[in-house]
Amino acid sequence: MTEKEVIKVIESFFNVGKTKNFSTLQDIQLNDSIFSSFSDVPPYDLKDFATTMALEELRFASISDYDYEIKNSKISIFDNTAVLACELMQKGMLVDNKAFTGQYITINGRATFVLVKKTDWLIVHYHFSEIK
């Protein structure tokens, strides 16, 4: 059951791109100073919780017809910590609302998520890297 709980959190993260229900991001990530993230799109620096939330909302809001596929995932669980590593494909229409234009994008990459078990599993760190 625990591996299914972990993958459900990760799927909830990416489903925000489809549903645009941004409050989910607050629900599944640990709002704490230990939270951090690296993205596959600029800026590439290590981000804190507040910056990550703002950039995630911007990213998911600017991609219409968003879809994703998690492939070859591996989940390792250590007491109250879990690590999910996978290959990740994301695609959709990147919309520029100012210019009223769009560009179809596909991002093939890798992702690593670290989760901690509080009452529920929460994301405490993730790292996305694009495969060129």
Residue pairs with C-beta under 8 A, 6 or more apart in sequence:
2 77
2 82
3 75
3 77
5 120
5 121
6 75
6 77
6 82
6 84
6 115
6 121
7 70
7 73
7 75
7 84
9 28
9 115
9 120
9 121
9 122
9 123
10 70
10 84
10 113
10 123
11 70
12 24
12 27
12 28
13 24
13 25
13 28
13 29
13 113
13 123
14 68
14 70
14 90
15 24
16 22
16 24
16 25
16 56
16 60
17 59
17 60
17 63
17 66
17 67
17 68
17 90
17 92
18 66
18 67
20 60
20 61
22 56
22 57
22 60
22 61
25 53
25 56
25 57
26 53
28 120
28 122
28 123
29 35
29 49
29 52
29 53
29 122
29 123
29 124
30 49
30 116
30 118
30 122
30 123
30 124
31 49
32 49
32 124
33 48
33 49
34 124
35 48
35 49
35 52
35 123
35 124
35 125
36 46
36 47
36 48
36 52
36 124
36 125
37 46
37 47
37 52
37 125
37 126
37 127
38 44
38 46
38 47
38 126
38 127
38 128
38 129
39 47
39 55
39 59
39 128
40 107
40 109
40 128
40 129
40 130
41 59
41 130
47 55
60 66
62 94
62 95
62 96
62 97
63 90
63 92
63 93
63 94
63 95
63 105
64 92
64 93
64 95
64 102
65 92
65 93
66 90
66 91
66 92
67 90
67 91
67 92
68 88
68 89
68 90
68 91
69 88
69 89
70 86
70 87
70 88
70 111
71 86
71 87
71 88
71 89
72 86
72 87
73 84
73 85
73 86
74 84
74 85
74 86
75 82
75 83
75 84
76 82
76 83
79 117
80 116
80 117
81 114
81 115
81 116
81 117
82 114
82 115
82 116
82 117
82 121
83 112
83 113
83 114
83 115
84 111
84 112
84 113
84 115
85 110
85 111
85 112
85 113
86 110
86 111
87 108
87 109
87 110
87 111
87 131
88 107
88 108
88 109
88 110
88 111
88 128
89 106
89 107
89 108
89 109
90 106
90 107
90 109
91 104
91 105
91 106
91 107
92 104
92 105
93 102
93 103
93 104
93 105
94 102
94 103
94 104
94 105
95 101
95 102
96 102
96 103
107 130
108 130
108 131
109 128
109 129
109 130
109 131
110 128
110 129
110 131
111 126
111 127
111 128
111 129
112 126
112 127
113 123
113 125
113 126
114 123
114 124
114 125
114 126
115 121
115 122
115 123
115 124
116 122
116 124
